[in-house]
Structure formats: C-alpha cells, structure tokens
Amino acid sequence: CDGAAQFVVENVPTTIKQVFTLNGADIYTGSRFNDGCGSGPVKAAYQKWTNYGSRPSWDPITVWYAVYGESSLYSTAHAETTTVDYYGHEVYDTSDTSNNMYQTWIDSTRKGDVTKILDDAMCSAPCLGGKAGACSGYELNSMKNCWGDRGDGSGSHGATDLESPSDSSAGVMTLSACMNLCDETPNCE
C-alpha cells in the first residue's frame, strides 16, 4: 500500500459512507465455471488465476455490497471507526461510531448461500446471440435497444420511452426483468 490506503481512509469526508469487510477468506467462488456456466472475461480470469479452481471472495463480495448495499448477502453492518497505517494494516474501534464507517459481517450459517448467490451472478454472463452464453435468442448490442428507431425521425426508444403513451417509461431494471417485459410486450423481438 505504501500509504495509499491510509491516505484514502484518512481523507474521505465523513459525509461518504465507508464500508469495511473482512468477509470472503472462507467463502470460495468460481468453481462452477468448470461445470460450463458463464462466459466472458470474469470466467477466463477465474480459470486462469485459479487453474480451474476457486478463490476467496473478497472482491465479488465488495462489488455486491457496492451494488446492493452492505446489509445484503445475509450480512449486517456495524458502526465503528477504522484506522489504517502506512502498510495497510487496519484497526477497528467499535467504541467510536461517529465517522460514517461500518464493518460488515456475513451470517456464518449462510456462507454456502452467499457462495451460490455470487456464483449465480457470475454465471449469468450477458447474452451474446449466437455465441457461448447466448440465452433465449436475445442479444445485447452496444448503443442499441430492443425497439430501435421509431421511423419518424425522432430517434430510438427503450427504457425511458415504451410508447404507450409515448412519454411512459419502463424504468430501470435488471436484464432479466427487461427480457421478461419484452416477452410480455407485443412485437418486441
């Protein structure tokens, strides 16, 4: 770290929540890639780094918390203050809870569930029509949506414009929810 982690922790304003987690050392993910699930750079990296095995899940857990919150994955957040020295060693002070810093803990009886959730997420690689990982004939195309151009010169429409009425929104949703919405919408391909 050579002081980098120390600098960041000491200089993040207290208006920004900092979440620290020691989870992951005993929660291994990635071995399901060997059963054929998923595709893409995450799978390739896991298989190369682990020689087709699995690895501790600090990174996937951290990404999951960033997306879904520190109280997801059967975890609880506890207010505390963390200090970091020049070499990156952390010290946790649970008596000082005023700094908008939290430490998370995953319920030890649910670690298998966490492995399954993370592996499911990593195995759900984006659909790439006609390639490994393709699903249900859907395609993800950069800078396009499932409806395309309206044909009236006003551009394309999609998540913020479902055309019924023209200013309605389908909203922000997961890929799965979008595919389900398309399946339920007449003439959506």
Disulfide bonds with the S-S distance in Angstrom:
Cys37-Cys123 1.79
Cys127-Cys135 1.69
Cys182-Cys188 1.91
